[in-house]
Amino acid sequence: MNSATLNAGDFDEGFNNGSPVMFNTAREVWAICPAPGNKTIGVYNDPDAVHFWMVRLNEDGTFDDSFGEGGHRKIRLSGPLINPRLHQLPEGGCLLVSAFGTGLEVARFRADGTDDDTFGEQGRVTIPMAAQPDAGSGGSRVALLPSGGYLVHRSNMIAALSDTGSIDIHFGTGGYLQLEGVVQDIAVGRKPGEQDISRLIVSHTHSDFCRLSAFDLEGRIEESFAQDGSYTLSPLRELAFLRSLAFTPSDEIVAVGFFNVRVGLIVKLDGFGNPGFADGTAVIEVLPSGTGCELRSVSVGLDHLIVVAGVSHGGAAGTFAVQGRFTPTGVADEHFGDGGWVVSSQQGSVLDAFQQGGKLVVAGSFREPERAGMIGRFLL
């Protein structure tokens, strides 16, 4: 393909010659995060879930030889890799979080992929969480605190860690915050109008509601946000999940997810918890391929464009990966893909995504000719 003909939504020819990087020993790449130098870190396991690997790719999609062995590093965990998430750290390393028993295991790695032994025991921390069953959870996300510590979640609980891995007892009750419903995602951002004050936004789902709630960084509800600290999606025809959160450059809140009937959702609030789309609404519903849709990732660029990714359910045809772009007003961006969407029948799903250098990096699975894990990059 001539690079002059490429459009937003096309594979980036500067990454692995315009193709995704395939991992034939994995069924999916579970999670990714950016690394310095426009590199990408991913995590996956072999089909038998016996061995777990981290990989780092250069900006051009080649394996980074300065990371592990040939860009790969075998990692040790106390249990299987369950709904893992990666988070980039300011010094160039990363944090890996995986469900373990009824709690979480958190591992911290240096920029070269080695275990960071200044964190917990040899770079590992196990967090007990007497949590309720977390069916419907998309896995634990990580929120970086201004203090250098971290917030993580499992089921209906959020835990705070110091930068050395100990429980931060100044958060919530003894380091834990318990909520109604299952926590889907957490994000720390700036409180509107307060340059140096940050707040915690939480999406959580109960059988009776789906909410976005605001807290200060000690775990106290921010009662001035929306109604008594929470915005509740209403009316709900079916159970709803908001899997991913992001902030716009002007401190608005964007969340994406789906109804239980597999209708994609995009929610936008201003910084005070009021509906954020220009027509006075907070929620738009999307069906990119006319069938079921689960949005699992959202990011917002400096241009305020909303980029989403996930999976579309094609019935007998199986699942398709979807990426979409929306204007700040909630309208599908006609300059991206086909009418604002890229729907791939070869790509089976998108499990994680982020924006980097004006492009969209995605991870998930490819299903043709055989199912395999993948990391790809698209133009924006």
Protein Blocks (a to p, Z undefined) as FASTA:
>chain_A
ZZklpcehiacfkggghpacddfkbcbdfbdcddehhiacdddddfkomaccdddddfko
pacfkgojehiacdddfbdcehiacdddfkopacddddehjbccdddddfkopacfkgcj
ehiacdddddddfehiabjaddddfkopacddehjbccdddfkopacfkgcjhhiacded
jdfbdcddddehiakbccdddddddfkbccdddddfeopacfkgojehiacddddfbdcd
dfbdcddfkopacdddddfkopacdddddfkopafbfnopabdcddfkopacddfbdcdd
fkopacddddddehjnopadddddddfkopacfkgcjhhiacdfklmbdfbdcdeehiac
dddddfbfbdcdddddddZZ
